[in-house]
């Protein structure tokens, strides 16, 4: 058979990489808030002047009373968001090491060549948050979802494969906000961890985003606003990922044919250290093809990887129905990452100060 005839095989020795590439998905934590703001519209002068007369009774945000005295409208301090997030981004693998059943790992980076590696993510997240200060919001992240990674291998054999499984995530973050006339700025930063069964430890990511926007008030209801913004998003992930996967989990129903023979021919030309480990793995693939139990056989791996394009542009909008309910959406465009977010936020005042 020609090499091209092996493309799109679902399971093979190299299916291991499709599975571990899925670890590169880390749920983006794009919760941000506008914070204290003024609406520069004469129609609402009476409303904002009335805020200066309020004796702010709530514990949070700290310094809330001073913000009201200066004519700023504050969001309710406490909130919780339900978020749907989907993303597609490209990953670059810089180094690949593999082993078999706790053997010494060997570097196969120079022996394989990958085409584009694309991670597709769908995530569902709950995020409680609190305005500690009129310009500082802190929040937690807990959620889950699925990730699918599509891998193209160019050599030693050519094929495409895909793996999909579930991921849990958790993390912490903070947003700083400020207003300059009718323009507001929000700078959001967080650490988020993706917990995947086949990885030794949760994989961390750092996400940072800067947004500049403007709030447009409803003529008849000053608490009802439409905000629009543009900004930039940046992400880095832990550059090394280590774990192990059972051969029986990765290669169920591995088919017979010339594929194993082709891998053996390739392995015969490897240096001694690489040849020993690769031959062990290929042998277990052959056992699986013949129906022999391989549940006690594990492939160990360690990968050095990075997000191919850490920056991209974000565009978004939020409609505030009132001070309790807000609906937010955002698109990530350009670069080698695209994303979409839909966020429903519910807020409440919290606790009053002790007298």
C-alpha positions as CSV (number, residue, x, y, z in Angstrom):
1,X,0.0,0.0,0.0
2,X,1.0,3.6,-0.5
3,X,1.6,5.8,2.6
4,X,-1.4,7.9,1.9
5,X,-3.7,4.9,2.3
6,X,-3.0,4.9,6.0
7,X,-4.4,8.4,6.6
8,X,-7.5,8.7,8.8
9,X,-6.8,5.4,10.7
10,X,-8.6,5.8,14.1
11,X,-6.1,3.9,16.2
12,X,-2.4,3.4,15.9
13,X,0.9,3.7,17.8
14,X,0.7,7.4,17.2
15,X,-2.8,7.7,18.6
16,X,-1.1,8.4,21.9
17,X,-0.3,11.8,20.8
18,X,-3.8,12.6,19.7
19,X,-5.0,11.8,23.3
20,X,-2.4,13.8,25.1
21,X,-2.7,16.8,22.9
22,X,-6.2,17.1,24.4
23,X,-4.5,18.2,27.6
24,X,-3.6,21.5,26.0
25,X,-7.2,22.6,26.3
26,X,-7.6,24.8,29.4
27,X,-10.9,26.5,30.0
28,X,-10.5,30.2,29.4
29,X,-11.6,32.4,32.3
30,X,-12.9,35.5,30.7
31,X,-15.0,36.7,33.5
32,X,-14.6,40.5,33.8
33,X,-16.8,43.3,34.9
34,X,-17.0,47.0,34.3
35,X,-17.2,48.1,37.9
36,X,-18.1,51.6,39.1
37,X,-19.1,53.9,36.2
38,X,-20.6,57.2,35.3
39,X,-22.9,57.7,32.3
40,X,-22.2,61.0,30.6
41,X,-25.7,61.8,29.5
42,X,-27.7,64.8,30.6
43,X,-30.9,62.8,30.6
44,X,-29.7,60.9,33.7
45,X,-28.1,63.7,35.7
46,X,-30.9,63.5,38.3
47,X,-30.2,59.8,38.8
48,X,-26.5,60.1,39.2
49,X,-26.9,63.2,41.5
50,X,-29.2,61.1,43.7
51,X,-26.4,58.5,44.2
52,X,-24.3,61.2,46.0
53,X,-26.9,61.4,48.7
54,X,-26.9,57.7,49.5
55,X,-25.5,56.5,52.8
56,X,-24.1,53.3,51.4
57,X,-25.0,50.5,53.9
58,X,-23.3,47.4,52.4
59,X,-20.1,45.7,53.5
60,X,-18.7,45.3,50.0
61,X,-17.3,46.9,48.0
62,X,-15.0,48.5,50.6
63,X,-14.9,52.3,49.8
64,X,-18.3,52.0,48.2
65,X,-19.6,54.9,50.1
66,X,-16.9,57.1,48.8
67,X,-17.6,56.0,45.2
68,X,-21.3,56.9,45.6
69,X,-20.4,60.3,47.0
70,X,-18.4,61.0,43.8
71,X,-21.5,60.1,41.7
72,X,-20.4,56.6,40.5
73,X,-23.0,53.9,40.1
74,X,-21.8,50.6,41.6
75,X,-22.8,47.1,40.5
76,X,-24.1,44.8,43.3
77,X,-21.1,43.4,45.1
78,X,-21.9,39.6,44.9
79,X,-22.6,37.7,41.8
80,X,-22.6,34.3,40.1
81,X,-22.3,33.5,36.4
82,X,-23.2,30.6,34.3
83,X,-20.9,30.4,31.2
84,X,-20.7,28.5,28.0
85,X,-17.4,28.7,26.2
86,X,-16.1,27.2,23.0
87,X,-12.7,27.5,21.4
88,X,-10.5,26.3,18.6
89,X,-6.7,26.8,18.7
90,X,-3.5,25.5,17.3
91,X,-0.8,23.8,19.5
92,X,2.9,23.4,18.8
93,X,4.8,20.4,20.1
94,X,8.5,21.1,20.6
95,X,9.7,17.9,22.3
96,X,8.3,14.4,22.7
97,X,9.5,11.6,25.0
98,X,8.0,8.2,25.4
99,X,8.5,5.1,27.5
100,X,6.8,1.8,28.2
101,X,5.6,0.4,31.6
102,X,7.9,2.7,33.6
103,X,10.9,2.2,31.4
104,X,13.4,5.0,30.9
105,X,11.9,7.6,28.5
106,X,13.5,8.2,25.2
107,X,13.4,11.4,23.0
108,X,11.6,10.8,19.7
109,X,11.3,14.4,18.7
110,X,13.7,14.1,15.8
111,X,11.9,10.9,14.5
112,X,8.4,12.2,14.0
113,X,6.9,15.2,12.2
114,X,3.5,16.6,12.9
115,X,1.2,18.7,10.7
116,X,-1.3,21.2,12.3
117,X,-2.5,20.1,15.8
118,X,-5.9,21.6,16.5
119,X,-7.7,21.6,19.9
120,X,-11.4,22.1,20.0
121,X,-13.1,22.8,23.3
122,X,-16.6,23.1,24.8
123,X,-16.8,24.2,28.4
124,X,-19.5,24.9,31.0
125,X,-18.4,27.0,34.0
126,X,-19.9,28.4,37.2
127,X,-18.1,31.4,38.6
128,X,-18.9,33.2,41.9
129,X,-17.4,36.7,42.2
130,X,-17.2,39.6,44.6
131,X,-16.4,43.3,44.2
132,X,-13.9,43.8,47.1
133,X,-13.3,47.4,46.0
134,X,-15.1,49.5,43.5
135,X,-12.3,48.8,41.0
136,X,-11.3,45.3,42.1
137,X,-13.3,42.1,41.4
138,X,-12.2,38.6,42.6
139,X,-13.7,35.3,41.4
140,X,-13.5,31.6,41.5
141,X,-13.8,29.1,38.7
142,X,-15.3,25.6,38.7
143,X,-16.5,23.7,35.7
144,X,-16.2,21.0,33.2
145,X,-16.5,20.1,29.5
146,X,-15.1,18.2,26.6
147,X,-12.1,18.6,24.4
148,X,-11.3,17.1,21.0
149,X,-7.9,17.2,19.4
150,X,-7.3,16.6,15.7
151,X,-3.7,15.5,14.9
152,X,-2.0,15.2,11.5
153,X,1.1,13.0,11.5
154,X,3.4,13.5,8.5
155,X,6.1,11.0,9.3
156,X,7.1,8.2,9.9
157,X,3.7,7.4,8.5
158,X,1.0,9.7,7.3
159,X,-2.4,9.7,8.9
160,X,-5.0,11.9,10.7
161,X,-6.6,10.9,14.0
162,X,-8.8,12.5,16.7
163,X,-9.4,11.9,20.4
164,X,-12.2,13.3,22.6
165,X,-12.7,13.1,26.4
166,X,-13.9,15.1,29.4
167,X,-12.0,17.6,31.5
168,X,-12.6,19.3,34.8
169,X,-11.3,22.8,35.6
170,X,-10.9,25.1,38.6
171,X,-9.1,28.4,39.3
172,X,-9.0,31.9,40.7
173,X,-8.8,35.3,39.1
174,X,-9.1,39.1,39.6
175,X,-10.2,42.0,37.5
176,X,-9.0,45.6,37.8
177,X,-11.2,48.3,36.3
178,X,-11.2,52.0,35.7
179,X,-13.1,54.8,33.9
180,X,-11.8,57.7,31.9
181,X,-14.8,59.9,31.0
182,X,-17.2,57.8,28.9
183,X,-14.6,55.1,28.4
184,X,-14.0,52.1,30.8
185,X,-11.0,49.8,30.9
186,X,-10.9,46.2,32.4
187,X,-7.8,44.2,33.0
188,X,-8.5,40.5,33.8
189,X,-5.9,37.9,35.0
190,X,-6.4,34.4,36.3
191,X,-4.8,31.0,36.8
192,X,-6.9,28.0,35.7
193,X,-6.2,24.3,36.0
194,X,-7.4,21.5,33.8
195,X,-7.7,18.1,35.5
196,X,-7.6,15.2,33.1
197,X,-7.6,11.5,34.0
198,X,-4.5,10.6,32.0
199,X,-2.3,13.4,33.3
200,X,-0.2,13.0,36.5
201,X,-1.1,16.5,37.7
202,X,-3.6,19.2,36.7
203,X,-2.2,21.4,33.9
204,X,-2.1,25.1,34.7
205,X,-2.7,28.1,32.4
206,X,-2.3,31.8,32.9
207,X,-4.8,34.0,31.0
208,X,-4.7,37.8,30.7
209,X,-7.0,40.1,28.8
210,X,-7.3,43.9,28.4
211,X,-10.6,45.4,27.3
212,X,-11.6,49.0,26.4
213,X,-15.3,49.8,26.1
214,X,-18.2,52.2,26.3
215,X,-21.6,51.9,28.0
216,X,-24.7,53.2,26.2
217,X,-27.6,53.8,28.6
218,X,-31.3,53.4,27.9
219,X,-32.9,56.8,27.7
220,X,-35.7,55.8,30.1
221,X,-33.9,53.5,32.5
222,X,-30.4,54.5,33.7
223,X,-29.8,51.0,35.2
224,X,-30.3,49.5,31.8
225,X,-27.2,49.7,29.6
226,X,-25.6,48.2,26.5
227,X,-21.8,48.0,26.7
228,X,-19.5,47.3,23.7
229,X,-15.8,46.7,23.8
230,X,-12.6,45.5,22.0
231,X,-9.5,44.1,23.4
232,X,-6.6,41.6,23.4
233,X,-6.4,38.2,25.0
234,X,-3.2,36.4,26.0
235,X,-2.6,32.8,27.2
236,X,0.3,30.7,28.3
237,X,0.2,27.1,29.5
238,X,2.6,24.9,31.4
239,X,5.1,23.8,28.8
240,X,5.5,20.2,29.9
241,X,2.9,17.5,30.4
242,X,3.5,14.1,31.8
243,X,1.4,11.0,32.3
244,X,0.7,7.4,31.1
245,X,-2.1,5.7,29.2
246,X,-3.1,2.1,28.9
247,X,-2.6,0.6,25.4
248,X,-6.0,-1.1,25.8
249,X,-7.7,2.3,26.3
250,X,-6.0,4.0,23.3
251,X,-6.2,1.3,20.7
252,X,-9.4,-0.7,21.1
253,X,-10.2,-2.6,17.9
254,X,-6.9,-1.9,16.3
255,X,-7.1,-3.5,12.8
256,X,-4.9,-6.0,11.1
257,X,-3.0,-5.3,7.9
258,X,0.3,-3.8,6.7
259,X,0.3,-0.9,9.2
260,X,2.1,-2.8,11.9
261,X,4.6,-4.2,9.4
262,X,5.2,-0.6,8.2
263,X,5.9,0.5,11.8
264,X,8.3,-2.4,12.4
265,X,10.2,-1.5,9.2
266,X,10.5,2.1,10.5
267,X,11.5,0.9,14.0
268,X,14.3,-1.3,12.6
269,X,16.1,1.8,11.5
270,X,16.0,3.6,14.8
271,X,19.0,4.0,17.2
272,X,19.2,1.2,19.8
273,X,17.6,3.0,22.7
274,X,14.6,4.3,20.7
275,X,14.3,0.9,18.9
276,X,13.8,-1.0,22.2
277,X,11.0,1.1,23.5
278,X,9.2,1.5,20.1
279,X,9.4,-2.2,19.4
280,X,7.8,-3.0,22.8
281,X,4.9,-0.6,21.9
282,X,4.5,-2.0,18.4
283,X,4.5,-5.6,19.9
284,X,1.6,-4.7,22.2
285,X,-0.3,-3.2,19.2
286,X,0.1,-6.4,17.4
287,X,-1.2,-8.3,20.4
288,X,-4.2,-6.0,20.5
289,X,-4.8,-6.7,16.8
290,X,-4.8,-10.4,17.5
291,X,-7.2,-10.1,20.5
292,X,-4.6,-10.6,23.2
293,X,-5.3,-8.8,26.5
294,X,-3.1,-5.7,26.8
295,X,-4.7,-4.1,29.8
296,X,-1.5,-4.2,31.8
297,X,0.5,-2.3,29.2
298,X,1.1,1.4,29.5
299,X,2.7,4.1,27.4
300,X,4.4,6.7,29.4
301,X,4.9,10.2,27.8
302,X,6.3,13.6,28.4
303,X,5.6,16.5,26.0
304,X,7.0,20.1,25.8
305,X,4.4,22.2,24.0
306,X,3.1,25.7,23.7
307,X,0.2,27.7,22.3
308,X,1.2,28.5,18.7
309,X,-0.2,32.0,18.8
310,X,-0.6,33.3,22.4
311,X,-2.4,36.6,21.4
312,X,-5.7,37.2,19.7
313,X,-8.3,40.0,19.4
314,X,-11.6,39.9,21.3
315,X,-14.8,41.8,20.6
316,X,-17.8,41.8,22.9
317,X,-21.0,43.2,24.2
318,X,-23.1,43.1,27.4
319,X,-26.7,44.0,28.0
320,X,-27.6,44.9,31.6
321,X,-31.3,44.4,32.1
322,X,-31.1,45.8,35.6
323,X,-28.6,45.7,38.5
324,X,-29.5,42.0,39.1
325,X,-29.2,40.5,35.6
326,X,-26.7,40.9,32.8
327,X,-26.1,38.9,29.5
328,X,-22.7,39.0,28.0
329,X,-21.2,37.6,24.8
330,X,-17.7,37.7,23.3
331,X,-15.9,36.6,20.2
332,X,-12.2,35.9,19.8
333,X,-10.8,36.5,16.3
334,X,-7.6,36.6,14.3
335,X,-4.4,34.8,15.2
336,X,-4.5,31.0,15.4
337,X,-7.2,30.9,18.1
338,X,-11.0,31.5,17.7
339,X,-13.5,31.5,20.6
340,X,-17.0,32.3,21.6
341,X,-18.4,33.0,25.1
342,X,-22.0,33.4,26.4
343,X,-22.3,34.5,30.0
344,X,-25.5,35.0,32.2
345,X,-24.6,36.9,35.4
346,X,-26.9,37.3,38.4
347,X,-25.9,39.9,41.1
348,X,-27.2,40.8,44.6
349,X,-26.2,43.4,47.2
350,X,-24.9,41.0,49.9
351,X,-24.6,42.0,53.6
352,X,-25.2,45.3,55.4
353,X,-22.7,46.8,57.8
354,X,-23.1,46.2,61.5
355,X,-24.3,49.3,63.3
